[in-house]
Amino acid sequence: MVLTFPSQGTFDSLWRRIDQEMAGHGLRQERQRLQTHLAERPSADEGRGWLETLNLKQIQVSEWPLQVATGAGALFLDHPLLRGGFLDDVYECFDDPRLAHKVMSKVSEDVASFTPLIAQRCVLSAWKPAA
């Protein structure tokens, strides 16, 4: 079995910048939702635990940083890797889509503050023991 997922630490610089922007707007509820979402991201150790729980053998766990290049503005907001999941998660923290757009537009114009943008990719592999 081989699994891969973005583990804890993925895009931490971006999450800090978004949290800073939310704080500047006094958005307590949205900030809490963002922190809840980030806390749900599994770690490599948790991944190892999944495989151990399944009684798999020869478990290997590796984390690989992946730098994601992006530009400012629409290049960031519409980035195919970011928008397809990560940024959509941030937008879901807001009840008001216009406010979400306002906050994220501001963040998108400040890419220098959170780049390089690093995804922490976790790769897990293991074997099912012979019966």
Backbone as XML, in Angstrom:
<?xml version="1.0"?>
<chain id="A" units="angstrom">
  <residue number="1" name="MET">
    <atom name="N" x="0.851" y="-1.161" z="0.000"/>
    <atom name="CA" x="0.000" y="0.000" z="0.000"/>
    <atom name="C" x="0.903" y="1.233" z="0.000"/>
  </residue>
  <residue number="2" name="VAL">
    <atom name="N" x="0.521" y="2.212" z="-0.794"/>
    <atom name="CA" x="1.230" y="3.489" z="-0.819"/>
    <atom name="C" x="0.191" y="4.597" z="-0.709"/>
  </residue>
  <residue number="3" name="LEU">
    <atom name="N" x="0.427" y="5.509" z="0.203"/>
    <atom name="CA" x="-0.445" y="6.667" z="0.403"/>
    <atom name="C" x="0.399" y="7.927" z="0.347"/>
  </residue>
  <residue number="4" name="THR">
    <atom name="N" x="-0.186" y="8.987" z="-0.142"/>
    <atom name="CA" x="0.482" y="10.283" z="-0.083"/>
    <atom name="C" x="-0.560" y="11.348" z="0.254"/>
  </residue>
  <residue number="5" name="PHE">
    <atom name="N" x="-0.138" y="12.320" z="1.046"/>
    <atom name="CA" x="-1.050" y="13.392" z="1.441"/>
    <atom name="C" x="-0.233" y="14.600" z="1.894"/>
  </residue>
  <residue number="6" name="PRO">
    <atom name="N" x="-0.840" y="15.791" z="1.877"/>
    <atom name="CA" x="-0.164" y="16.973" z="2.418"/>
    <atom name="C" x="-0.235" y="16.917" z="3.944"/>
  </residue>
  <residue number="7" name="SER">
    <atom name="N" x="0.903" y="16.846" z="4.581"/>
    <atom name="CA" x="0.925" y="16.675" z="6.033"/>
    <atom name="C" x="1.072" y="18.019" z="6.748"/>
  </residue>
  <residue number="8" name="GLN">
    <atom name="N" x="1.044" y="17.935" z="8.069"/>
    <atom name="CA" x="1.225" y="19.145" z="8.884"/>
    <atom name="C" x="2.470" y="19.875" z="8.409"/>
  </residue>
  <residue number="9" name="GLY">
    <atom name="N" x="2.369" y="21.169" z="8.367"/>
    <atom name="CA" x="3.482" y="21.988" z="7.897"/>
    <atom name="C" x="3.279" y="22.487" z="6.478"/>
  </residue>
  <residue number="10" name="THR">
    <atom name="N" x="2.319" y="21.900" z="5.768"/>
    <atom name="CA" x="2.047" y="22.333" z="4.393"/>
    <atom name="C" x="1.506" y="23.755" z="4.394"/>
  </residue>
  <residue number="11" name="PHE">
    <atom name="N" x="2.185" y="24.610" z="3.671"/>
    <atom name="CA" x="1.777" y="26.001" z="3.460"/>
    <atom name="C" x="1.628" y="26.793" z="4.756"/>
  </residue>
  <residue number="12" name="ASP">
    <atom name="N" x="2.401" y="26.458" z="5.780"/>
    <atom name="CA" x="2.303" y="27.179" z="7.057"/>
    <atom name="C" x="2.468" y="28.685" z="6.890"/>
  </residue>
  <residue number="13" name="SER">
    <atom name="N" x="3.370" y="29.109" z="6.013"/>
    <atom name="CA" x="3.573" y="30.546" z="5.816"/>
    <atom name="C" x="2.311" y="31.207" z="5.264"/>
  </residue>
  <residue number="14" name="LEU">
    <atom name="N" x="1.595" y="30.529" z="4.404"/>
    <atom name="CA" x="0.344" y="31.051" z="3.853"/>
    <atom name="C" x="-0.724" y="31.141" z="4.927"/>
  </residue>
  <residue number="15" name="TRP">
    <atom name="N" x="-0.850" y="30.079" z="5.748"/>
    <atom name="CA" x="-1.878" y="30.096" z="6.797"/>
    <atom name="C" x="-1.623" y="31.226" z="7.790"/>
  </residue>
  <residue number="16" name="ARG">
    <atom name="N" x="-0.347" y="31.476" z="8.108"/>
    <atom name="CA" x="-0.033" y="32.592" z="9.016"/>
    <atom name="C" x="-0.445" y="33.920" z="8.399"/>
  </residue>
  <residue number="17" name="ARG">
    <atom name="N" x="-0.200" y="34.090" z="7.095"/>
    <atom name="CA" x="-0.552" y="35.353" z="6.433"/>
    <atom name="C" x="-2.071" y="35.534" z="6.381"/>
  </residue>
  <residue number="18" name="ILE">
    <atom name="N" x="-2.796" y="34.463" z="6.095"/>
    <atom name="CA" x="-4.259" y="34.548" z="6.069"/>
    <atom name="C" x="-4.789" y="34.859" z="7.464"/>
  </residue>
  <residue number="19" name="ASP">
    <atom name="N" x="-4.247" y="34.198" z="8.472"/>
    <atom name="CA" x="-4.668" y="34.457" z="9.850"/>
    <atom name="C" x="-4.399" y="35.910" z="10.228"/>
  </residue>
  <residue number="20" name="GLN">
    <atom name="N" x="-3.255" y="36.439" z="9.813"/>
    <atom name="CA" x="-2.911" y="37.846" z="10.090"/>
    <atom name="C" x="-3.938" y="38.776" z="9.445"/>
  </residue>
  <residue number="21" name="GLU">
    <atom name="N" x="-4.326" y="38.483" z="8.219"/>
    <atom name="CA" x="-5.311" y="39.322" z="7.526"/>
    <atom name="C" x="-6.676" y="39.225" z="8.210"/>
  </residue>
  <residue number="22" name="MET">
    <atom name="N" x="-7.048" y="38.011" z="8.603"/>
    <atom name="CA" x="-8.314" y="37.840" z="9.314"/>
    <atom name="C" x="-8.306" y="38.616" z="10.628"/>
  </residue>
  <residue number="23" name="ALA">
    <atom name="N" x="-7.195" y="38.545" z="11.351"/>
    <atom name="CA" x="-7.075" y="39.263" z="12.627"/>
    <atom name="C" x="-7.223" y="40.764" z="12.407"/>
  </residue>
  <residue number="24" name="GLY">
    <atom name="N" x="-6.628" y="41.276" z="11.336"/>
    <atom name="CA" x="-6.731" y="42.702" z="11.021"/>
    <atom name="C" x="-8.154" y="43.152" z="10.767"/>
  </residue>
  <residue number="25" name="HIS">
    <atom name="N" x="-9.006" y="42.221" z="10.381"/>
    <atom name="CA" x="-10.420" y="42.522" z="10.149"/>
    <atom name="C" x="-11.286" y="42.149" z="11.359"/>
  </residue>
  <residue number="26" name="GLY">
    <atom name="N" x="-10.659" y="41.674" z="12.419"/>
    <atom name="CA" x="-11.404" y="41.297" z="13.622"/>
    <atom name="C" x="-12.276" y="40.068" z="13.439"/>
  </residue>
  <residue number="27" name="LEU">
    <atom name="N" x="-11.849" y="39.142" z="12.607"/>
    <atom name="CA" x="-12.665" y="37.974" z="12.260"/>
    <atom name="C" x="-12.356" y="36.793" z="13.179"/>
  </residue>
  <residue number="28" name="ARG">
    <atom name="N" x="-12.920" y="36.810" z="14.352"/>
    <atom name="CA" x="-12.642" y="35.751" z="15.349"/>
    <atom name="C" x="-13.178" y="34.392" z="14.912"/>
  </residue>
  <residue number="29" name="GLN">
    <atom name="N" x="-14.419" y="34.351" z="14.490"/>
    <atom name="CA" x="-15.042" y="33.079" z="14.116"/>
    <atom name="C" x="-14.324" y="32.451" z="12.914"/>
  </residue>
  <residue number="30" name="GLU">
    <atom name="N" x="-13.998" y="33.247" z="11.924"/>
    <atom name="CA" x="-13.310" y="32.751" z="10.738"/>
    <atom name="C" x="-11.910" y="32.241" z="11.091"/>
  </residue>
  <residue number="31" name="ARG">
    <atom name="N" x="-11.238" y="32.946" z="11.989"/>
    <atom name="CA" x="-9.909" y="32.507" z="12.427"/>
    <atom name="C" x="-9.998" y="31.178" z="13.157"/>
  </residue>
  <residue number="32" name="GLN">
    <atom name="N" x="-11.008" y="31.021" z="13.993"/>
    <atom name="CA" x="-11.188" y="29.758" z="14.711"/>
    <atom name="C" x="-11.454" y="28.618" z="13.735"/>
  </residue>
  <residue number="33" name="ARG">
    <atom name="N" x="-12.277" y="28.882" z="12.738"/>
    <atom name="CA" x="-12.559" y="27.855" z="11.725"/>
    <atom name="C" x="-11.288" y="27.463" z="10.977"/>
  </residue>
  <residue number="34" name="LEU">
    <atom name="N" x="-10.461" y="28.454" z="10.652"/>
    <atom name="CA" x="-9.200" y="28.165" z="9.967"/>
    <atom name="C" x="-8.304" y="27.300" z="10.848"/>
  </residue>
  <residue number="35" name="GLN">
    <atom name="N" x="-8.180" y="27.654" z="12.122"/>
    <atom name="CA" x="-7.342" y="26.872" z="13.036"/>
    <atom name="C" x="-7.878" y="25.451" z="13.214"/>
  </residue>
  <residue number="36" name="THR">
    <atom name="N" x="-9.184" y="25.310" z="13.258"/>
    <atom name="CA" x="-9.790" y="23.975" z="13.363"/>
    <atom name="C" x="-9.446" y="23.147" z="12.134"/>
  </residue>
  <residue number="37" name="HIS">
    <atom name="N" x="-9.560" y="23.758" z="10.981"/>
    <atom name="CA" x="-9.234" y="23.058" z="9.735"/>
    <atom name="C" x="-7.765" y="22.621" z="9.733"/>
  </residue>
  <residue number="38" name="LEU">
    <atom name="N" x="-6.876" y="23.514" z="10.106"/>
    <atom name="CA" x="-5.447" y="23.195" z="10.094"/>
    <atom name="C" x="-5.107" y="22.103" z="11.099"/>
  </residue>
  <residue number="39" name="ALA">
    <atom name="N" x="-5.792" y="22.099" z="12.230"/>
    <atom name="CA" x="-5.531" y="21.085" z="13.254"/>
    <atom name="C" x="-5.943" y="19.693" z="12.789"/>
  </residue>
  <residue number="40" name="GLU">
    <atom name="N" x="-6.803" y="19.618" z="11.801"/>
    <atom name="CA" x="-7.247" y="18.331" z="11.283"/>
    <atom name="C" x="-6.240" y="17.704" z="10.317"/>
  </residue>
  <residue number="41" name="ARG">
    <atom name="N" x="-5.257" y="18.488" z="9.867"/>
    <atom name="CA" x="-4.271" y="17.966" z="8.923"/>
    <atom name="C" x="-3.412" y="16.932" z="9.643"/>
  </residue>
  <residue number="42" name="PRO">
    <atom name="N" x="-3.332" y="15.716" z="9.101"/>
    <atom name="CA" x="-2.569" y="14.671" z="9.789"/>
    <atom name="C" x="-1.060" y="14.890" z="9.701"/>
  </residue>
  <residue number="43" name="SER">
    <atom name="N" x="-0.375" y="14.353" z="10.679"/>
    <atom name="CA" x="1.083" y="14.378" z="10.673"/>
    <atom name="C" x="1.599" y="13.059" z="10.102"/>
  </residue>
  <residue number="44" name="ALA">
    <atom name="N" x="2.880" y="13.007" z="9.807"/>
    <atom name="CA" x="3.503" y="11.768" z="9.341"/>
    <atom name="C" x="3.379" y="10.686" z="10.413"/>
  </residue>
  <residue number="45" name="ASP">
    <atom name="N" x="3.527" y="11.073" z="11.673"/>
    <atom name="CA" x="3.394" y="10.093" z="12.759"/>
    <atom name="C" x="1.979" y="9.510" z="12.824"/>
  </residue>
  <residue number="46" name="GLU">
    <atom name="N" x="0.977" y="10.354" z="12.603"/>
    <atom name="CA" x="-0.398" y="9.841" z="12.578"/>
    <atom name="C" x="-0.568" y="8.848" z="11.428"/>
  </residue>
  <residue number="47" name="GLY">
    <atom name="N" x="0.007" y="9.171" z="10.284"/>
    <atom name="CA" x="-0.056" y="8.263" z="9.143"/>
    <atom name="C" x="0.566" y="6.918" z="9.460"/>
  </residue>
  <residue number="48" name="ARG">
    <atom name="N" x="1.713" y="6.940" z="10.121"/>
    <atom name="CA" x="2.354" y="5.695" z="10.544"/>
    <atom name="C" x="1.395" y="4.907" z="11.450"/>
  </residue>
  <residue number="49" name="GLY">
    <atom name="N" x="0.720" y="5.603" z="12.338"/>
    <atom name="CA" x="-0.226" y="4.964" z="13.239"/>
    <atom name="C" x="-1.359" y="4.274" z="12.492"/>
  </residue>
  <residue number="50" name="TRP">
    <atom name="N" x="-1.834" y="4.888" z="11.410"/>
    <atom name="CA" x="-2.889" y="4.261" z="10.611"/>
    <atom name="C" x="-2.436" y="2.894" z="10.115"/>
  </residue>
  <residue number="51" name="LEU">
    <atom name="N" x="-1.209" y="2.860" z="9.583"/>
    <atom name="CA" x="-0.700" y="1.613" z="9.013"/>
    <atom name="C" x="-0.428" y="0.571" z="10.093"/>
  </residue>
  <residue number="52" name="GLU">
    <atom name="N" x="0.045" y="1.034" z="11.243"/>
    <atom name="CA" x="0.273" y="0.102" z="12.357"/>
    <atom name="C" x="-1.048" y="-0.476" z="12.846"/>
  </residue>
  <residue number="53" name="THR">
    <atom name="N" x="-2.095" y="0.353" z="12.894"/>
    <atom name="CA" x="-3.417" y="-0.115" z="13.307"/>
    <atom name="C" x="-3.935" y="-1.202" z="12.373"/>
  </residue>
  <residue number="54" name="LEU">
    <atom name="N" x="-3.578" y="-1.115" z="11.104"/>
    <atom name="CA" x="-3.984" y="-2.120" z="10.124"/>
    <atom name="C" x="-3.082" y="-3.358" z="10.145"/>
  </residue>
  <residue number="55" name="ASN">
    <atom name="N" x="-2.111" y="-3.358" z="11.069"/>
    <atom name="CA" x="-1.163" y="-4.465" z="11.204"/>
    <atom name="C" x="-0.349" y="-4.702" z="9.937"/>
  </residue>
  <residue number="56" name="LEU">
    <atom name="N" x="-0.043" y="-3.625" z="9.217"/>
    <atom name="CA" x="0.807" y="-3.738" z="8.047"/>
    <atom name="C" x="2.265" y="-3.810" z="8.483"/>
  </residue>
  <residue number="57" name="LYS">
    <atom name="N" x="3.112" y="-4.293" z="7.604"/>
    <atom name="CA" x="4.528" y="-4.499" z="7.919"/>
    <atom name="C" x="5.405" y="-3.683" z="6.978"/>
  </residue>
  <residue number="58" name="GLN">
    <atom name="N" x="6.668" y="-3.608" z="7.310"/>
    <atom name="CA" x="7.668" y="-2.879" z="6.521"/>
    <atom name="C" x="7.200" y="-1.450" z="6.226"/>
  </residue>
  <residue number="59" name="ILE">
    <atom name="N" x="6.720" y="-0.815" z="7.249"/>
    <atom name="CA" x="6.191" y="0.548" z="7.111"/>
    <atom name="C" x="7.336" y="1.525" z="6.872"/>
  </residue>
  <residue number="60" name="GLN">
    <atom name="N" x="7.173" y="2.324" z="5.845"/>
    <atom name="CA" x="8.119" y="3.397" z="5.528"/>
    <atom name="C" x="7.350" y="4.716" z="5.493"/>
  </residue>
  <residue number="61" name="VAL">
    <atom name="N" x="7.912" y="5.732" z="6.121"/>
    <atom name="CA" x="7.280" y="7.057" z="6.140"/>
    <atom name="C" x="8.330" y="8.085" z="5.746"/>
  </residue>
  <residue number="62" name="SER">
    <atom name="N" x="8.010" y="8.890" z="4.751"/>
    <atom name="CA" x="8.914" y="9.956" z="4.308"/>
    <atom name="C" x="8.118" y="11.228" z="4.100"/>
  </residue>
  <residue number="63" name="GLU">
    <atom name="N" x="8.766" y="12.343" z="4.353"/>
    <atom name="CA" x="8.165" y="13.637" z="4.031"/>
    <atom name="C" x="9.099" y="14.355" z="3.072"/>
  </residue>
  <residue number="64" name="TRP">
    <atom name="N" x="8.512" y="14.960" z="2.053"/>
    <atom name="CA" x="9.259" y="15.643" z="1.018"/>
    <atom name="C" x="8.695" y="17.051" z="0.829"/>
  </residue>
  <residue number="65" name="PRO">
    <atom name="N" x="9.519" y="18.058" z="0.970"/>
    <atom name="CA" x="9.024" y="19.414" z="0.696"/>
    <atom name="C" x="8.894" y="19.635" z="-0.817"/>
  </residue>
  <residue number="66" name="LEU">
    <atom name="N" x="7.836" y="20.308" z="-1.185"/>
    <atom name="CA" x="7.586" y="20.642" z="-2.576"/>
    <atom name="C" x="7.293" y="22.137" z="-2.649"/>
  </residue>
  <residue number="67" name="GLN">
    <atom name="N" x="8.148" y="22.860" z="-3.343"/>
    <atom name="CA" x="7.926" y="24.302" z="-3.484"/>
    <atom name="C" x="6.926" y="24.541" z="-4.604"/>
  </residue>
  <residue number="68" name="VAL">
    <atom name="N" x="5.903" y="25.337" z="-4.299"/>
    <atom name="CA" x="4.855" y="25.656" z="-5.264"/>
    <atom name="C" x="5.033" y="27.117" z="-5.676"/>
  </residue>
  <residue number="69" name="ALA">
    <atom name="N" x="5.304" y="27.309" z="-6.957"/>
    <atom name="CA" x="5.491" y="28.665" z="-7.479"/>
    <atom name="C" x="4.126" y="29.287" z="-7.791"/>
  </residue>
  <residue number="70" name="THR">
    <atom name="N" x="4.005" y="30.564" z="-7.493"/>
    <atom name="CA" x="2.777" y="31.287" z="-7.809"/>
    <atom name="C" x="3.088" y="32.761" z="-7.993"/>
  </residue>
  <residue number="71" name="GLY">
    <atom name="N" x="2.227" y="33.417" z="-8.709"/>
    <atom name="CA" x="2.302" y="34.853" z="-8.845"/>
    <atom name="C" x="1.253" y="35.504" z="-7.960"/>
  </residue>
  <residue number="72" name="ALA">
    <atom name="N" x="1.127" y="36.798" z="-8.085"/>
    <atom name="CA" x="0.186" y="37.558" z="-7.257"/>
    <atom name="C" x="-1.189" y="37.625" z="-7.924"/>
  </residue>
  <residue number="73" name="GLY">
    <atom name="N" x="-2.146" y="38.112" z="-7.150"/>
    <atom name="CA" x="-3.490" y="38.355" z="-7.663"/>
    <atom name="C" x="-4.161" y="37.100" z="-8.168"/>
  </residue>
  <residue number="74" name="ALA">
    <atom name="N" x="-4.711" y="37.180" z="-9.395"/>
    <atom name="CA" x="-5.447" y="36.055" z="-9.969"/>
    <atom name="C" x="-4.558" y="34.828" z="-10.158"/>
  </residue>
  <residue number="75" name="LEU">
    <atom name="N" x="-3.267" y="35.030" z="-10.403"/>
    <atom name="CA" x="-2.361" y="33.875" z="-10.542"/>
    <atom name="C" x="-2.350" y="33.043" z="-9.267"/>
  </residue>
  <residue number="76" name="PHE">
    <atom name="N" x="-2.452" y="33.699" z="-8.136"/>
    <atom name="CA" x="-2.518" y="32.989" z="-6.858"/>
    <atom name="C" x="-3.922" y="32.451" z="-6.607"/>
  </residue>
  <residue number="77" name="LEU">
    <atom name="N" x="-4.922" y="33.310" z="-6.715"/>
    <atom name="CA" x="-6.294" y="32.923" z="-6.379"/>
    <atom name="C" x="-6.846" y="31.817" z="-7.276"/>
  </residue>
  <residue number="78" name="ASP">
    <atom name="N" x="-6.360" y="31.730" z="-8.518"/>
    <atom name="CA" x="-6.845" y="30.723" z="-9.462"/>
    <atom name="C" x="-5.815" y="29.632" z="-9.730"/>
  </residue>
  <residue number="79" name="HIS">
    <atom name="N" x="-4.764" y="29.572" z="-8.920"/>
    <atom name="CA" x="-3.717" y="28.562" z="-9.105"/>
    <atom name="C" x="-4.350" y="27.168" z="-9.059"/>
  </residue>
  <residue number="80" name="PRO">
    <atom name="N" x="-4.094" y="26.315" z="-10.057"/>
    <atom name="CA" x="-4.785" y="25.024" z="-10.122"/>
    <atom name="C" x="-4.538" y="24.108" z="-8.916"/>
  </residue>
  <residue number="81" name="LEU">
    <atom name="N" x="-3.363" y="24.111" z="-8.357"/>
    <atom name="CA" x="-3.101" y="23.275" z="-7.189"/>
    <atom name="C" x="-3.712" y="23.885" z="-5.935"/>
  </residue>
  <residue number="82" name="LEU">
    <atom name="N" x="-3.575" y="25.188" z="-5.783"/>
    <atom name="CA" x="-4.045" y="25.844" z="-4.564"/>
    <atom name="C" x="-5.559" y="25.959" z="-4.518"/>
  </residue>
  <residue number="83" name="ARG">
    <atom name="N" x="-6.162" y="26.369" z="-5.601"/>
    <atom name="CA" x="-7.607" y="26.633" z="-5.590"/>
    <atom name="C" x="-8.416" y="25.345" z="-5.533"/>
  </residue>
  <residue number="84" name="GLY">
    <atom name="N" x="-7.900" y="24.279" z="-6.062"/>
    <atom name="CA" x="-8.639" y="23.034" z="-6.091"/>
    <atom name="C" x="-8.869" y="22.411" z="-4.729"/>
  </residue>
  <residue number="85" name="GLY">
    <atom name="N" x="-8.322" y="22.963" z="-3.689"/>
    <atom name="CA" x="-8.503" y="22.367" z="-2.373"/>
    <atom name="C" x="-8.127" y="23.312" z="-1.263"/>
  </residue>
  <residue number="86" name="PHE">
    <atom name="N" x="-6.873" y="23.715" z="-1.230"/>
    <atom name="CA" x="-6.367" y="24.491" z="-0.107"/>
    <atom name="C" x="-7.085" y="25.825" z="0.055"/>
  </residue>
  <residue number="87" name="LEU">
    <atom name="N" x="-7.167" y="26.606" z="-1.001"/>
    <atom name="CA" x="-7.822" y="27.912" z="-0.882"/>
    <atom name="C" x="-9.330" y="27.764" z="-0.710"/>
  </residue>
  <residue number="88" name="ASP">
    <atom name="N" x="-9.916" y="26.753" z="-1.326"/>
    <atom name="CA" x="-11.344" y="26.519" z="-1.119"/>
    <atom name="C" x="-11.633" y="26.269" z="0.354"/>
  </residue>
  <residue number="89" name="ASP">
    <atom name="N" x="-10.714" y="25.582" z="1.040"/>
    <atom name="CA" x="-10.882" y="25.350" z="2.479"/>
    <atom name="C" x="-10.930" y="26.670" z="3.247"/>
  </residue>
  <residue number="90" name="VAL">
    <atom name="N" x="-10.120" y="27.630" z="2.829"/>
    <atom name="CA" x="-10.122" y="28.937" z="3.496"/>
    <atom name="C" x="-11.442" y="29.653" z="3.238"/>
  </residue>
  <residue number="91" name="TYR">
    <atom name="N" x="-11.902" y="29.644" z="2.009"/>
    <atom name="CA" x="-13.162" y="30.307" z="1.678"/>
    <atom name="C" x="-14.316" y="29.735" z="2.497"/>
  </residue>
  <residue number="92" name="GLU">
    <atom name="N" x="-14.253" y="28.443" z="2.805"/>
    <atom name="CA" x="-15.305" y="27.817" z="3.596"/>
    <atom name="C" x="-15.323" y="28.294" z="5.049"/>
  </residue>
  <residue number="93" name="CYS">
    <atom name="N" x="-14.289" y="28.967" z="5.483"/>
    <atom name="CA" x="-14.241" y="29.507" z="6.846"/>
    <atom name="C" x="-15.147" y="30.726" z="6.997"/>
  </residue>
  <residue number="94" name="PHE">
    <atom name="N" x="-15.617" y="31.274" z="5.894"/>
    <atom name="CA" x="-16.414" y="32.498" z="5.893"/>
    <atom name="C" x="-17.884" y="32.203" z="5.632"/>
  </residue>
  <residue number="95" name="ASP">
    <atom name="N" x="-18.750" y="32.917" z="6.330"/>
    <atom name="CA" x="-20.175" y="32.873" z="6.022"/>
    <atom name="C" x="-20.499" y="33.816" z="4.865"/>
  </residue>
  <residue number="96" name="ASP">
    <atom name="N" x="-19.718" y="34.887" z="4.741"/>
    <atom name="CA" x="-19.954" y="35.922" z="3.736"/>
    <atom name="C" x="-18.922" y="35.780" z="2.612"/>
  </residue>
  <residue number="97" name="PRO">
    <atom name="N" x="-19.323" y="35.327" z="1.424"/>
    <atom name="CA" x="-18.366" y="35.142" z="0.333"/>
    <atom name="C" x="-17.696" y="36.442" z="-0.121"/>
  </residue>
  <residue number="98" name="ARG">
    <atom name="N" x="-18.395" y="37.556" z="0.022"/>
    <atom name="CA" x="-17.787" y="38.845" z="-0.358"/>
    <atom name="C" x="-16.647" y="39.198" z="0.581"/>
  </residue>
  <residue number="99" name="LEU">
    <atom name="N" x="-16.828" y="38.927" z="1.867"/>
    <atom name="CA" x="-15.767" y="39.172" z="2.839"/>
    <atom name="C" x="-14.591" y="38.235" z="2.583"/>
  </residue>
  <residue number="100" name="ALA">
    <atom name="N" x="-14.877" y="37.001" z="2.254"/>
    <atom name="CA" x="-13.814" y="36.041" z="1.928"/>
    <atom name="C" x="-13.010" y="36.552" z="0.742"/>
  </residue>
  <residue number="101" name="HIS">
    <atom name="N" x="-13.700" y="37.031" z="-0.279"/>
    <atom name="CA" x="-13.006" y="37.549" z="-1.463"/>
    <atom name="C" x="-12.156" y="38.765" z="-1.105"/>
  </residue>
  <residue number="102" name="LYS">
    <atom name="N" x="-12.675" y="39.632" z="-0.264"/>
    <atom name="CA" x="-11.924" y="40.826" z="0.143"/>
    <atom name="C" x="-10.637" y="40.434" z="0.869"/>
  </residue>
  <residue number="103" name="VAL">
    <atom name="N" x="-10.742" y="39.532" z="1.827"/>
    <atom name="CA" x="-9.577" y="39.087" z="2.602"/>
    <atom name="C" x="-8.570" y="38.382" z="1.701"/>
  </residue>
  <residue number="104" name="MET">
    <atom name="N" x="-9.056" y="37.454" z="0.888"/>
    <atom name="CA" x="-8.141" y="36.684" z="0.057"/>
    <atom name="C" x="-7.532" y="37.523" z="-1.059"/>
  </residue>
  <residue number="105" name="SER">
    <atom name="N" x="-8.248" y="38.525" z="-1.545"/>
    <atom name="CA" x="-7.663" y="39.429" z="-2.542"/>
    <atom name="C" x="-6.491" y="40.189" z="-1.940"/>
  </residue>
  <residue number="106" name="LYS">
    <atom name="N" x="-6.657" y="40.636" z="-0.703"/>
    <atom name="CA" x="-5.571" y="41.337" z="-0.012"/>
    <atom name="C" x="-4.361" y="40.408" z="0.161"/>
  </residue>
  <residue number="107" name="VAL">
    <atom name="N" x="-4.604" y="39.185" z="0.592"/>
    <atom name="CA" x="-3.526" y="38.207" z="0.755"/>
    <atom name="C" x="-2.850" y="37.951" z="-0.592"/>
  </residue>
  <residue number="108" name="SER">
    <atom name="N" x="-3.643" y="37.853" z="-1.659"/>
    <atom name="CA" x="-3.104" y="37.522" z="-2.980"/>
    <atom name="C" x="-2.158" y="38.587" z="-3.520"/>
  </residue>
  <residue number="109" name="GLU">
    <atom name="N" x="-2.288" y="39.786" z="-3.029"/>
    <atom name="CA" x="-1.405" y="40.873" z="-3.479"/>
    <atom name="C" x="-0.122" y="40.942" z="-2.655"/>
  </residue>
  <residue number="110" name="ASP">
    <atom name="N" x="0.028" y="40.038" z="-1.703"/>
    <atom name="CA" x="1.172" y="40.059" z="-0.787"/>
    <atom name="C" x="1.913" y="38.713" z="-0.793"/>
  </residue>
  <residue number="111" name="VAL">
    <atom name="N" x="2.038" y="38.095" z="-1.973"/>
    <atom name="CA" x="2.659" y="36.771" z="-2.031"/>
    <atom name="C" x="4.095" y="36.771" z="-1.529"/>
  </residue>
  <residue number="112" name="ALA">
    <atom name="N" x="4.758" y="37.900" z="-1.617"/>
    <atom name="CA" x="6.148" y="37.958" z="-1.138"/>
    <atom name="C" x="6.246" y="37.658" z="0.357"/>
  </residue>
  <residue number="113" name="SER">
    <atom name="N" x="5.160" y="37.894" z="1.101"/>
    <atom name="CA" x="5.196" y="37.674" z="2.546"/>
    <atom name="C" x="5.071" y="36.196" z="2.929"/>
  </residue>
  <residue number="114" name="PHE">
    <atom name="N" x="4.641" y="35.341" z="2.008"/>
    <atom name="CA" x="4.498" y="33.929" z="2.354"/>
    <atom name="C" x="5.175" y="32.977" z="1.360"/>
  </residue>
  <residue number="115" name="THR">
    <atom name="N" x="5.979" y="33.525" z="0.467"/>
    <atom name="CA" x="6.749" y="32.663" z="-0.419"/>
    <atom name="C" x="8.201" y="32.621" z="0.045"/>
  </residue>
  <residue number="116" name="PRO">
    <atom name="N" x="8.906" y="31.529" z="-0.158"/>
    <atom name="CA" x="8.470" y="30.381" z="-0.938"/>
    <atom name="C" x="7.346" y="29.628" z="-0.240"/>
  </residue>
  <residue number="117" name="LEU">
    <atom name="N" x="6.460" y="29.101" z="-1.055"/>
    <atom name="CA" x="5.293" y="28.367" z="-0.590"/>
    <atom name="C" x="5.642" y="26.878" z="-0.635"/>
  </residue>
  <residue number="118" name="ILE">
    <atom name="N" x="5.702" y="26.258" z="0.539"/>
    <atom name="CA" x="6.181" y="24.878" z="0.639"/>
    <atom name="C" x="5.053" y="23.939" z="1.065"/>
  </residue>
  <residue number="119" name="ALA">
    <atom name="N" x="4.819" y="22.927" z="0.237"/>
    <atom name="CA" x="3.903" y="21.839" z="0.586"/>
    <atom name="C" x="4.744" y="20.719" z="1.190"/>
  </residue>
  <residue number="120" name="GLN">
    <atom name="N" x="4.311" y="20.209" z="2.285"/>
    <atom name="CA" x="4.997" y="19.088" z="2.945"/>
    <atom name="C" x="4.247" y="17.813" z="2.552"/>
  </residue>
  <residue number="121" name="ARG">
    <atom name="N" x="4.812" y="17.044" z="1.625"/>
    <atom name="CA" x="4.164" y="15.830" z="1.137"/>
    <atom name="C" x="4.634" y="14.635" z="1.948"/>
  </residue>
  <residue number="122" name="CYS">
    <atom name="N" x="3.690" y="13.913" z="2.513"/>
    <atom name="CA" x="3.996" y="12.703" z="3.261"/>
    <atom name="C" x="3.709" y="11.504" z="2.360"/>
  </residue>
  <residue number="123" name="VAL">
    <atom name="N" x="4.650" y="10.579" z="2.337"/>
    <atom name="CA" x="4.484" y="9.346" z="1.577"/>
    <atom name="C" x="4.611" y="8.190" z="2.552"/>
  </residue>
  <residue number="124" name="LEU">
    <atom name="N" x="3.590" y="7.332" z="2.570"/>
    <atom name="CA" x="3.567" y="6.152" z="3.432"/>
    <atom name="C" x="3.530" y="4.917" z="2.554"/>
  </residue>
  <residue number="125" name="SER">
    <atom name="N" x="4.273" y="3.914" z="2.948"/>
    <atom name="CA" x="4.173" y="2.637" z="2.244"/>
    <atom name="C" x="4.265" y="1.512" z="3.267"/>
  </residue>
  <residue number="126" name="ALA">
    <atom name="N" x="3.635" y="0.392" z="2.938"/>
    <atom name="CA" x="3.644" y="-0.760" z="3.832"/>
    <atom name="C" x="3.167" y="-1.988" z="3.067"/>
  </residue>
  <residue number="127" name="TRP">
    <atom name="N" x="3.446" y="-3.137" z="3.640"/>
    <atom name="CA" x="3.057" y="-4.415" z="3.052"/>
    <atom name="C" x="2.054" y="-5.103" z="3.954"/>
  </residue>
  <residue number="128" name="LYS">
    <atom name="N" x="1.103" y="-5.789" z="3.314"/>
    <atom name="CA" x="0.182" y="-6.636" z="4.055"/>
    <atom name="C" x="0.929" y="-7.951" z="4.346"/>
  </residue>
  <residue number="129" name="PRO">
    <atom name="N" x="0.936" y="-8.366" z="5.585"/>
    <atom name="CA" x="1.654" y="-9.613" z="5.907"/>
    <atom name="C" x="0.991" y="-10.816" z="5.214"/>
  </residue>
  <residue number="130" name="ALA">
    <atom name="N" x="1.817" y="-11.796" z="4.876"/>
    <atom name="CA" x="1.290" y="-13.012" z="4.257"/>
    <atom name="C" x="0.386" y="-13.726" z="5.264"/>
  </residue>
  <residue number="131" name="ALA">
    <atom name="N" x="-0.702" y="-14.267" z="4.767"/>
    <atom name="CA" x="-1.670" y="-14.939" z="5.647"/>
    <atom name="C" x="-1.178" y="-16.302" z="6.090"/>
  </residue>
</chain>
